[in-house]
């Protein structure tokens, strides 16, 4: 993988994953729904899973440098 695209993709994945993880944690801590019309447990689990996957992809992109 070339350097420029790997850095860009890594930054995008890392920012998205960390932002989603922080947003989900704040919503859970305030006892507000993460997604409207969905089970609270399912929405927290799915948002957490997506954020961990995005952070993992960002880490993988940075490891390819």
N, C-alpha and C positions, 0 to 999 in steps of 0.2 A: 504494500500500500504506500502511496506517495505521502510525503510529509505533510503538505498543506491540507489535503482532504482528511487525513487522519486526525490532525489537530482540530480542524473545524468540526468533524463528526463527534470527536471525543468531548469537545466543549459543549456542543448541543445536547448530547445524551446526558452528560453530567449535570448541566443546568436544569434540564427538564426533570430528570430523576430526583435531584435534590429538592427542587421546587415543589414537585408533587408530594414528596415525602413530608416536607415541612407543612405544606398546606393540609394534608390529611391529618397529621398529628395535631395541628391547631384546631381543626374541626372536631376531632374526637375529644380533645381536651375540653372544648367548650360545649360538648354534648349537642352539637348540631349535626344534621345529616351531611354525609359526604356526597351522596347522590339522591336526588328526589325520586320517590316512587320505587326505591329498591330497598331490600333488606339492609339494615345498618351493618350487620356482620359481613354480608357479601360485598357491600360497596367498599368497606375498609380493607377487606382481604384483597379484592381486585386492585384497588388503588395502590396498596402496599406492594403487591406482586409486580405491577407495571413499573413502579418506581425502582424496585430492586433490579428488575431486568434492564431498565434504562441505565442505571448506574453501572451494572455489569458490562453492558455494551460500551459505555464510555471508558471504563477501565481497560477493556480489551482493545479499543482503538488506540489508547495511549500506550499500551504495551507493544503495539506493532511499529512504533517509531524506531 
